[in-house]
Amino acid sequence: MEQLRQIIRDVHDFPQEGVVFKDITPLLGDAGAFKKAVDFMAAPLREREFDALIGIESRGFIFAAALAYELDKGHIPVRKPGKLPADTVQVSYELEYGKDTLEMHADAVSEGQRIIIVDDVLATGGTARGVADLVEKVGGKVEALSFLIELDFLKGRDKLAGYEIQTVLNYG
């Protein structure tokens, strides 16, 4: 895991002053590191019963698609409004700096389907909570949430109380 931690680049003052952004693009560009990251994320899911993975736009797509392939499951994209071609359902949720909206195809998750939600980073938890609400809105069940990175100091777990959360790398 230390190899993964070393390859993730800190970018200071991005996207705004005072923020230290965890840039995963060097990890994605290194085949061995990317494989290790996916293997670490897949390990706790291998023996789980679930039906599909949801990837959150945009970097969540990368990990959810790789995990879906590795675990022989389907991948459901959750996107920003106006990006999906068929009928959609959407959810608006609060961020610390405003509101945002995400959507998925209305027929993507069926009643009782068991879902793992995947994203690259758990920060404040607002986006992940919005997606969990969206899954439940259409009758699905959130089995767990899986993240490569968790920024502990932002307390995103607080917004996800009651859900199982799996992370590979934690930053205090």
C-alpha positions in Angstrom: 0.0 0.0 0.0 2.9 2.3 0.6 3.7 2.1 -3.1 0.2 3.4 -3.9 0.5 6.2 -1.4 3.9 7.3 -2.8 2.6 7.4 -6.4 -0.5 9.5 -5.7 0.6 13.1 -6.2 -0.4 16.1 -4.0 -1.4 19.1 -5.9 -1.6 22.2 -3.7 -4.3 24.9 -4.1 -6.4 22.8 -6.6 -9.2 23.3 -7.4 -9.0 26.2 -5.0 -6.6 27.8 -2.6 -6.0 25.9 0.5 -7.0 22.5 -0.9 -4.4 19.7 -1.3 -5.8 17.6 -4.2 -5.0 13.9 -4.3 -4.1 13.3 -7.9 -4.5 9.7 -8.9 -3.5 10.1 -12.5 0.1 8.9 -11.9 -1.4 5.8 -10.3 -3.6 5.2 -13.3 -0.7 5.6 -15.6 1.3 2.9 -13.9 0.0 -0.5 -14.8 1.3 -2.2 -11.8 0.1 0.4 -9.3 -3.4 0.5 -11.0 -3.6 -3.3 -10.8 -2.7 -3.3 -7.1 -5.2 -0.6 -6.4 -8.0 -2.6 -8.1 -6.8 -5.8 -6.3 -7.0 -4.0 -2.9 -10.5 -2.7 -3.7 -11.7 -6.1 -5.0 -10.4 -8.1 -2.1 -13.2 -7.4 0.4 -15.8 -7.8 -2.4 -14.8 -11.2 -3.7 -16.9 -13.2 -1.3 -19.8 -10.8 -1.1 -23.2 -11.3 -2.6 -24.2 -8.4 -4.8 -25.5 -7.7 -8.2 -23.7 -4.7 -9.7 -21.4 -1.8 -9.1 -22.2 1.8 -9.6 -19.4 4.1 -10.7 -19.7 7.8 -9.9 -18.7 10.3 -12.6 -16.0 10.5 -13.5 -13.1 8.8 -11.7 -15.4 6.4 -10.1 -16.1 5.0 -13.6 -12.5 3.9 -13.8 -12.5 1.8 -10.7 -16.0 0.5 -10.9 -15.5 -0.7 -14.5 -12.2 -2.4 -13.5 -13.9 -4.0 -10.5 -16.9 -5.1 -12.5 -14.6 -6.9 -15.0 -12.5 -8.4 -12.2 -15.6 -9.6 -10.2 -17.8 -10.5 -13.2 -20.5 -8.0 -12.3 -22.3 -5.3 -14.2 -21.3 -1.6 -14.1 -23.9 1.2 -13.8 -22.8 4.7 -14.5 -24.2 7.6 -12.4 -23.6 10.9 -14.3 -24.2 14.6 -14.3 -27.5 15.6 -15.8 -28.0 15.5 -19.6 -25.3 12.9 -20.2 -27.4 9.7 -20.4 -29.5 8.9 -23.5 -32.6 7.1 -22.1 -35.1 8.0 -19.3 -33.4 8.9 -16.1 -34.0 9.3 -12.4 -32.1 11.9 -10.5 -31.2 13.1 -7.1 -30.1 16.5 -5.9 -27.9 16.6 -2.8 -26.1 19.2 -0.6 -22.4 19.9 -0.9 -20.5 22.1 1.6 -20.4 24.8 -1.1 -23.9 24.3 -2.7 -26.0 21.7 -4.4 -25.4 19.3 -7.2 -27.4 16.7 -9.1 -26.7 13.2 -10.4 -28.7 10.8 -12.5 -28.8 7.3 -13.8 -31.0 5.4 -16.2 -34.4 4.7 -14.7 -34.1 1.0 -15.5 -30.5 0.6 -14.3 -31.3 -0.7 -10.8 -34.3 -2.9 -10.2 -36.2 -3.5 -7.0 -34.1 -5.4 -4.5 -30.9 -5.3 -6.6 -27.8 -5.3 -4.3 -25.4 -2.5 -5.3 -21.8 -1.6 -4.4 -21.1 2.2 -4.9 -17.6 3.0 -6.1 -15.7 6.2 -6.3 -12.0 7.2 -6.1 -12.2 9.5 -3.1 -14.5 9.8 0.0 -14.2 13.4 1.0 -17.3 15.1 2.6 -19.6 12.2 1.7 -22.2 14.4 -0.1 -21.9 12.8 -3.5 -21.7 9.2 -2.2 -24.8 9.9 0.1 -26.7 11.3 -2.9 -26.0 8.2 -5.0 -27.0 5.9 -2.0 -30.3 7.9 -1.8 -30.7 7.5 -5.6 -30.2 3.7 -5.4 -32.8 3.4 -2.6 -35.2 5.8 -4.3 -35.6 3.2 -7.1 -35.8 0.2 -4.7 -32.2 -1.0 -4.7 -30.2 -1.9 -1.7 -26.7 -0.4 -1.0 -24.5 -3.3 0.1 -21.4 -1.2 0.6 -19.4 1.8 -0.6 -15.9 1.3 -1.9 -13.2 4.1 -2.2 -9.6 4.1 -3.1 -8.9 7.1 -0.8 -10.6 8.4 2.3 -9.8 11.9 3.5 -10.6 11.3 7.2 -10.3 14.9 8.3 -13.4 15.8 6.2 -15.5 13.3 8.1 -17.4 11.9 5.0 -18.3 8.8 7.0 -20.6 10.9 9.1 -22.9 11.4 6.1 -22.8 7.7 5.4 -23.7 6.4 8.8 -25.3 3.0 8.6 -23.5 2.0 5.5 -20.5 -0.3 5.2 -17.5 1.7 3.9 -14.4 0.2 2.5 -11.3 2.2 1.7 -7.7 1.3 0.7 -5.8 4.5 1.7 -6.7 6.8 4.5 -5.3 10.3 4.8 -5.7 12.1 8.2 
